[in-house]
């Protein structure tokens, strides 16, 4: 009996985007647009480094959060030699009210993904790479091993590149977190996203204080070798005082870098924008955060978690060195 052969084409897995997990690039920006204030408008990207990286990404079927989420800062960041990759597939096990990633039961893991991402980091000549992922509550270690693999692979293939990881909360478990921190990423980032009061509405399946404890444990495990970072959005109904209270909790949990930006609704099915914060309000938030003792703060309407990530990491390192 002759062996049968399958005519089915092999599945090609690519690193997906949190905001657009299907792999289809968003043409023309964010799909759901209401009227936005003038300070949220930015020129289209088009610098030489941006064009080069865009070609490289298209040729290698690689997907970045920067491009597929239509991040307003993509041109600026790519010109600086920074980019954000998403690992661990395209299906999230949680359902946040502000996020456009599809929710369900993940079925795919690519064991070669860490090496592929590292190869792209080297090929793109990045100085600072940010690695993030969907939540993978279905995995025994919640995806920690994938972050370990990417950090090790980048260290081998692109040793000059700084590595920042933006992880889920690992359900608050110490062992998955310890595995990741053992690799000594340059920056450990876990976004709390919003103030505690809004968690039941915006971050179903997550817990604010659990996230705060993860950040504290990361700093305690990593010491001076690891810089800790977190980020929040505004526009979901939080107050200025609530933001300051949240900042203080993060400082009390040893967070060193803080980012704050305006929430932009991905589609009409997501949480509505309660209001657009004015640039002057962001300046007030940044001033207050520095007064609380953060080493680096980026607050502005267009700020995203990876905005000027390389600069913030360097600033935090300098602050720690000066304090030593």
ZIWO-V696176 format. One line per field, one symbol per residue. ss: DSSP state (@ for helix, = for strand, . for the rest). phi: phi as a letter, one per 20 degrees, with the letter a starting at -180 (. if undefined). psi: psi as a letter, one per 30 degrees, with the letter a starting at -180 (. if undefined). A space follows every 10 residues. Layout:
ss->???
phi->???
psi->???
This chain:
ss->.......... .......... .......... .......@@@ .......@@@ @@@@@@@@@. ...=@@@@.. ...@@@@@@@ .======... ==........ .==....... ..@@@@@@@@ @@@@...=== ===....... ...@@@@@@@ @@@@@@@... .=====...@ @@.@@@@@@@ @@....===. ..=..@@@@@ @@.....@@@ @@@@@@@@@@ @@@@@.==== ====.....@ @@@@@@@@@@ @@....==== ==........ ........@@ @@@@@@@@@@ @@...====. ........@@ @@@@@@@@@@ @@@.
phi->.ffedeefff fdecfedgeb ffnefeenof fdcdfdfffe ecfffafffg fffffffffd lecdfgefel ffdgfffffe ncbcdddmnc ceecbefdde ffdrdfcccd feggffffff gffemfebdd dcbffcfeeg dlnffffgff gfffgfecfe efdddddfel lmeffgffgf fgelffcddc eembfggegg eecfndcfff ffffffffff felffcedbb bcdcoeofdf ffffffgfff ffdmfddccc befcffbfee gfefaeffgf ffffffffff ffoffbccca gdfcgeflff ffffffffff ffef
psi->kkkkkkgkkk kjklklkefi fffkkjkgak ejkakllffg kllklgleee eeeeeeeeeg hkkleeefgh kfgeeeeeff hklklklhag kkglikffkg kkkajkgkkj fgeeeeeeee eeefhkfjkk klllkiffke gggeeeeeee eeeeeefiff kkkkkjlafg ggkeeeeeee fffilekjkj kfellefgef efikflkefe eeeeeeeeee efbffkkkkl llllggglle eeeeeeeeee efggkekkkk lkkkkelffl kljelkkkee eeeeeeeeee ffgkekkjkl egklegkhee eeeeeeeeee eef.
